[in-house]
Amino acid sequence: MRATINQKLTEMGERERLKELLRAKLTECGWRDQLKAYCKDVIKEKGLEHVTVEDLVVEITAKGRVLVPDSLKKELLQRIRAFLAQHAT
């Protein structure tokens, strides 16, 4: 079912519009700056020589998800539901 929804969103161009909205909203709420600061803290704590990109990704993924505002998650979910309701077959 997830694949079908993803396919429909992609085919209609809605997926790209949602991604652009997400990027803009995350920047607007300071999410990117918060995550950037967290990355810097992790690198300072572990030392530049001891951190790989893969380590950094693992370290910040959970933090990044937590920092996404609930209101933004709800807005995206509402937009997806509205899209699916409008384009139901």
N, C-alpha and C positions, 0 to 999 in steps of 0.2 A: 504494500500500500504506500509506503514511504517513497519507493522508487517511482510509482505512478504519479504521486503528488509532485515530486521533484521534476519529473519529465514535463508535466503540464505547466508548472511554473517556468521552466526553461523555455519551452516551445513558445509560450505567449510573451516572453520577455519580462515577466513579472519578477523572476528570480534576480535578474540584474538590477531592476528598479529597487527591490528590497535591499540588496547588498549596498547600493548607493545610499539609500536612506539610513541604513545601519551605520555605514562609515561616517556620514555627516553627523548623526546623532551622538555617536561615540566621541567624536572630536568635540562636539558642542558641550557635552557634559564633563569633559576633562578626562575621560577614560584612557585615552592614548597617553596623556601626560602622566597619569598615575602609574600606568604600566611601565612607561619609560623610566620613571623614577625607581620603581621596584626593580627593574633590570639592573640599573646602576647600583642599587644597594646590594643585590645578589653578587654582582661582579666585585664590588669592593670587599664584601664579606669573604668570598672564596678566593679572590685574587685572579687577575686577568689570565695568568698563565695556567690556572687550574680549571677554567670554565670553557666548555665547548658550546657551540651553538645548540647542539642537541640537549646538553645539560640545561641550558638556559630555557629552552622551549619546555622541557619537562617541568622545570621549576616554576615557570610563570603561567602555564596553561590553566591550572585550577584557580589561581589568583585572578587571572583575566576574566574567567567566567563569573566569579563571585562579584567582581567589580561592575559588571554590566547591570545598570539599574533595572529593577523589576518593572518599572513603568515602560521601559523600552522593550523588554521581553514581551509584555502584555500587548503593546501596540503592534509589534510584528506579528504576534499570534492572531490578533484581531484582523489584521490586513490579509493574512494568509487565509483565514476562515472566510472572510468576505469574498476574496478572489475565488476560492473554491465553490462557494455558494453561487456566485454569479456565473461560473463556468462549469457547473455540474452537468454531467452527461447522462 
